[in-house]
């Protein structure tokens, strides 16, 4: 028998779903797993145990992608079908058990909402990697003693903290005793985000900067595991860092941190004074305001959170 796991298109949501996937593997350790997801999210699942197939869901007119998925999955009987997309698919396939994520009516974190399908405690995200991903991370970090990761990009301009503030924050971080004689700044994200990190890449007078833009997701996860801290916009890189267990500070403005804060005991939030709803209302009234939605977070706000983590001893070498 096998399990069909239908999950997100976006990498961040896919990462948050991996705890459920790990739990399913524990319940049915001998079963093969087929994962249906968007192309970007597929990058998360390449080393999942017992993976039989990755089915890429490509959006088509008139919901044609769902019919394509049904045609691919209907010929067999599934032990379990899990759907995090809230489609009709679980009830259109022959299956022993069917689960669909409920609507969010309580303001729960996505990890909590996913677990509620099964009536179990929240399941921490889990990322599976292979030796080549660990080797790639170690090669990039060769010689680094106090690597600190920054993720300057996001999938929407409205969630992006100004790049010059990231650059100023890097200078503040390097002055902390926890990183003496100075942190190596590690820049992570997609290759299209390298331009946003230009100010950090070009000005290396304060110390070493490691360009990890464009590194594959699983190698980036291994790289983040070896870092001392992550500061990130609300993004896939933020969730990847939180999944690695390192102290992760997520910066929030027009998105709701109660749903998408970095998950885990080492996840922390700095958000704008204005709520997500008020910022979205501002954007609706003035679409040109998109580039300033994160301006309410100052460098001092984030530096104060980093210093608080230092005072708690959370930034010590791992």
C-alpha positions as CSV (number, residue, x, y, z in Angstrom):
1,X,0.0,0.0,0.0
2,X,1.0,3.6,-0.5
3,X,0.3,7.1,0.8
4,X,-0.6,10.1,-1.4
5,X,0.4,13.4,0.1
6,X,-1.0,16.5,-1.7
7,X,0.7,19.7,-0.5
8,X,1.6,23.2,-1.5
9,X,3.0,25.0,-4.5
10,X,5.1,27.4,-2.3
11,X,8.3,26.2,-0.7
12,X,7.5,27.8,2.7
13,X,4.2,26.0,3.0
14,X,5.7,22.8,1.8
15,X,8.4,23.0,4.6
16,X,5.7,23.5,7.2
17,X,3.9,20.4,5.9
18,X,6.9,18.1,6.4
19,X,6.2,17.4,10.0
20,X,3.0,15.6,9.0
21,X,4.9,13.8,6.3
22,X,7.4,12.5,8.8
23,X,4.6,11.5,11.2
24,X,2.9,9.5,8.4
25,X,6.2,7.8,7.6
26,X,6.5,6.8,11.3
27,X,2.9,5.4,11.3
28,X,3.4,3.4,8.0
29,X,7.2,2.8,7.7
30,X,6.9,0.2,4.9
31,X,4.6,2.2,2.7
32,X,5.7,4.1,-0.4
33,X,4.9,7.8,-0.6
34,X,3.8,9.8,-3.6
35,X,3.9,13.6,-3.2
36,X,1.8,15.9,-5.4
37,X,3.0,19.5,-5.2
38,X,3.9,22.6,-7.2
39,X,7.3,22.7,-9.0
40,X,9.0,25.1,-6.5
41,X,7.8,22.9,-3.5
42,X,9.2,19.7,-5.1
43,X,12.7,21.0,-4.2
44,X,11.9,20.2,-0.5
45,X,11.1,16.5,-1.0
46,X,13.9,15.0,-3.0
47,X,15.2,12.9,-0.2
48,X,12.0,11.8,1.5
49,X,12.2,8.2,2.7
50,X,10.2,5.6,0.6
51,X,9.5,8.3,-2.0
52,X,7.9,6.6,-5.0
53,X,7.0,9.6,-7.1
54,X,7.0,13.4,-7.2
55,X,4.0,14.5,-9.2
56,X,4.3,18.1,-10.2
57,X,1.0,20.0,-10.2
58,X,1.1,22.6,-12.9
59,X,-1.9,25.0,-12.8
60,X,-4.1,24.7,-15.9
61,X,-7.3,26.5,-17.0
62,X,-10.6,25.2,-15.8
63,X,-9.0,23.2,-13.0
64,X,-7.4,20.9,-15.5
65,X,-4.5,20.2,-13.2
66,X,-6.8,18.5,-10.7
67,X,-8.2,16.2,-13.5
68,X,-4.6,15.4,-14.5
69,X,-3.8,14.5,-11.0
70,X,-6.9,12.3,-10.7
71,X,-6.1,10.5,-13.9
72,X,-2.6,9.8,-12.6
73,X,-3.7,8.6,-9.2
74,X,-7.0,6.9,-9.8
75,X,-5.8,3.5,-11.1
76,X,-4.6,2.3,-7.7
77,X,-5.9,2.1,-4.1
78,X,-4.2,4.2,-1.5
79,X,-3.9,3.4,2.1
80,X,-4.0,7.1,3.0
81,X,-4.8,10.2,1.0
82,X,-3.8,13.5,2.7
83,X,-4.8,16.8,1.1
84,X,-3.4,20.1,2.3
85,X,-4.9,21.9,-0.7
86,X,-8.6,21.3,0.4
87,X,-9.5,19.9,-3.0
88,X,-12.1,17.1,-3.6
89,X,-9.3,14.7,-4.5
90,X,-9.4,12.5,-1.3
91,X,-13.1,11.7,-2.1
92,X,-12.5,11.0,-5.8
93,X,-9.9,8.3,-5.2
94,X,-10.1,4.8,-3.8
95,X,-8.5,5.1,-0.3
96,X,-8.6,3.5,3.1
97,X,-8.3,6.8,5.0
98,X,-8.9,10.3,3.8
99,X,-7.7,13.6,5.4
100,X,-8.2,17.2,4.3
101,X,-6.9,20.3,6.1
102,X,-9.7,22.3,7.7
103,X,-10.4,25.9,7.1
104,X,-8.6,28.2,9.6
105,X,-11.2,29.6,11.9
106,X,-9.1,30.0,15.0
107,X,-5.9,31.9,14.0
108,X,-3.7,28.8,14.5
109,X,-0.2,28.5,13.1
110,X,-0.1,26.4,9.9
111,X,1.8,23.7,11.7
112,X,-1.0,23.4,14.3
113,X,-3.7,23.5,11.6
114,X,-2.0,20.7,9.7
115,X,-1.8,18.5,12.8
116,X,-5.4,19.1,13.6
117,X,-6.4,16.9,10.7
118,X,-5.2,13.9,12.7
119,X,-6.0,15.1,16.2
120,X,-2.3,15.0,17.1
121,X,0.1,17.5,18.6
122,X,1.9,19.9,16.2
123,X,4.7,18.1,14.3
124,X,7.9,20.0,13.9
125,X,9.0,20.3,10.3
126,X,11.6,17.8,9.1
127,X,13.9,18.1,6.1
128,X,15.7,15.1,4.7
129,X,19.0,15.6,2.9
130,X,21.9,13.5,1.5
131,X,25.7,13.5,1.8
132,X,26.1,15.7,-1.3
133,X,24.0,18.5,0.4
134,X,26.1,18.4,3.5
135,X,29.3,18.5,1.4
136,X,28.1,21.5,-0.5
137,X,27.3,23.4,2.7
138,X,30.6,22.6,4.3
139,X,32.5,23.7,1.2
140,X,30.7,27.1,1.1
141,X,31.3,27.6,4.8
142,X,35.0,26.5,4.8
143,X,36.9,28.4,7.4
144,X,33.8,30.2,8.8
145,X,33.7,30.3,12.6
146,X,30.7,32.5,13.3
147,X,28.4,32.3,10.3
148,X,25.2,34.4,10.5
149,X,22.5,34.0,7.8
150,X,20.5,36.8,6.3
151,X,17.6,36.3,3.8
152,X,16.9,39.7,2.2
153,X,14.3,38.5,-0.3
154,X,10.7,37.3,-0.2
155,X,8.1,36.2,-2.8
156,X,6.4,39.6,-2.6
157,X,7.8,43.1,-2.4
158,X,5.4,44.1,0.4
159,X,7.1,41.6,2.7
160,X,10.6,42.8,2.0
161,X,12.6,44.8,4.6
162,X,14.8,47.4,3.0
163,X,18.1,46.0,1.9
164,X,20.1,48.9,3.3
165,X,18.7,48.1,6.7
166,X,19.9,44.5,6.4
167,X,23.3,45.9,5.6
168,X,23.2,48.2,8.7
169,X,22.1,45.2,10.8
170,X,25.0,43.1,9.5
171,X,27.4,45.8,10.9
172,X,25.6,45.7,14.3
173,X,25.7,41.9,14.4
174,X,29.5,41.9,13.8
175,X,30.0,44.1,16.9
176,X,28.4,41.6,19.3
177,X,30.7,39.7,21.7
178,X,29.0,36.5,20.8
179,X,30.6,36.6,17.4
180,X,34.0,38.0,18.3
181,X,36.2,38.7,16.4
182,X,33.4,39.1,13.8
183,X,30.6,37.2,12.1
184,X,30.7,35.9,8.6
185,X,27.5,37.0,6.8
186,X,25.9,34.3,4.8
187,X,23.4,35.5,2.2
188,X,20.7,32.9,1.2
189,X,17.8,32.9,-1.2
190,X,17.0,32.4,-4.9
191,X,19.4,33.6,-7.6
192,X,16.9,36.3,-8.5
193,X,17.4,37.8,-5.0
194,X,21.1,38.4,-5.4
195,X,20.4,41.9,-6.7
196,X,18.6,42.7,-3.4
197,X,21.7,41.6,-1.5
198,X,24.0,43.7,-3.7
199,X,24.7,46.3,-0.9
200,X,26.0,43.5,1.3
201,X,27.9,41.7,-1.4
202,X,29.7,44.8,-2.6
203,X,30.6,46.2,0.8
204,X,32.7,43.6,2.5
205,X,34.9,46.0,4.5
206,X,33.3,44.9,7.7
207,X,34.2,41.2,7.2
208,X,33.6,38.2,5.1
209,X,30.4,37.8,3.1
210,X,29.4,34.4,1.7
211,X,27.2,34.4,-1.4
212,X,24.9,31.4,-1.1
213,X,22.2,32.8,-3.5
214,X,20.9,30.1,-5.8
215,X,22.1,27.2,-3.7
216,X,19.5,24.3,-3.9
217,X,17.0,24.1,-1.0
218,X,18.4,21.0,0.6
219,X,22.0,22.2,0.6
220,X,20.8,25.6,1.9
221,X,19.2,23.7,4.8
222,X,22.5,22.0,5.6
223,X,24.2,25.4,5.4
224,X,21.7,27.0,7.8
225,X,22.1,24.2,10.3
226,X,25.8,25.3,10.6
227,X,24.9,29.0,11.2
228,X,24.6,30.7,14.5
229,X,21.6,32.9,13.7
230,X,19.1,33.7,10.9
231,X,17.3,37.0,10.3
232,X,14.8,36.8,7.4
233,X,11.7,38.3,5.9
234,X,8.6,36.2,6.1
235,X,9.8,33.7,3.4
236,X,10.7,30.1,2.6
237,X,14.3,30.8,3.8
238,X,12.9,31.8,7.2
239,X,10.9,28.5,7.5
240,X,14.0,26.5,6.3
241,X,16.1,28.1,9.0
242,X,13.5,27.5,11.7
243,X,13.3,23.9,10.7
244,X,17.0,23.6,11.1
245,X,16.7,24.6,14.8
246,X,18.9,27.6,14.7
247,X,17.7,30.9,16.4
248,X,15.5,32.5,13.7
249,X,14.1,36.0,13.7
250,X,11.3,36.6,11.2
251,X,10.4,40.1,10.1
252,X,6.6,40.6,9.6
253,X,4.5,43.4,8.3
254,X,1.6,42.8,5.9
255,X,1.4,39.0,6.8
256,X,0.2,37.4,10.0
257,X,2.9,36.1,12.2
258,X,0.3,34.1,14.2
259,X,-0.1,31.9,11.1
260,X,3.4,31.9,9.7
261,X,5.9,32.8,12.5
262,X,9.2,30.8,12.4
263,X,8.0,27.6,14.1
264,X,9.8,26.2,17.2
265,X,11.3,27.3,20.5
266,X,14.1,29.1,18.7
267,X,11.7,31.1,16.5
268,X,11.2,34.8,17.2
269,X,9.3,37.6,15.6
270,X,9.9,41.3,15.0
271,X,6.9,43.0,13.4
272,X,5.8,46.4,12.3
273,X,3.8,48.5,14.9
274,X,0.9,48.3,12.4
275,X,-1.0,45.1,12.1
276,X,-1.1,43.1,9.0
277,X,-4.8,44.0,8.4
278,X,-4.1,47.8,8.7
279,X,-1.1,47.5,6.3
280,X,-3.2,45.7,3.8
281,X,-5.9,48.3,4.1
282,X,-3.3,51.0,3.4
283,X,-2.1,49.0,0.4
284,X,-5.7,48.7,-0.9
285,X,-6.1,52.5,-0.7
286,X,-2.7,53.2,-2.2
287,X,-1.1,50.4,-4.2
288,X,2.1,52.4,-4.6
289,X,2.6,52.0,-0.8
290,X,3.8,48.4,-1.3
291,X,7.5,49.2,-1.1
292,X,7.1,50.9,2.3
293,X,5.0,48.3,4.2
294,X,8.0,47.1,6.2
295,X,9.4,50.5,7.0
296,X,7.9,50.4,10.5
297,X,10.7,48.0,11.6
298,X,13.9,49.8,12.4
299,X,17.4,48.5,12.5
300,X,17.4,49.1,16.3
301,X,14.2,47.0,16.6
302,X,15.9,44.0,15.1
303,X,19.3,44.6,16.7
304,X,17.6,44.7,20.1
305,X,16.1,41.2,19.5
306,X,19.5,39.9,18.4
307,X,21.0,41.3,21.6
308,X,18.3,39.7,23.7
309,X,19.1,36.3,22.2
310,X,22.8,37.0,23.0
311,X,21.9,37.8,26.6
312,X,20.1,34.5,26.8
313,X,23.1,32.6,25.5
314,X,21.3,31.4,22.4
315,X,23.9,32.6,20.0
316,X,26.8,30.5,21.3
317,X,28.7,28.3,18.9
318,X,26.9,25.1,18.1
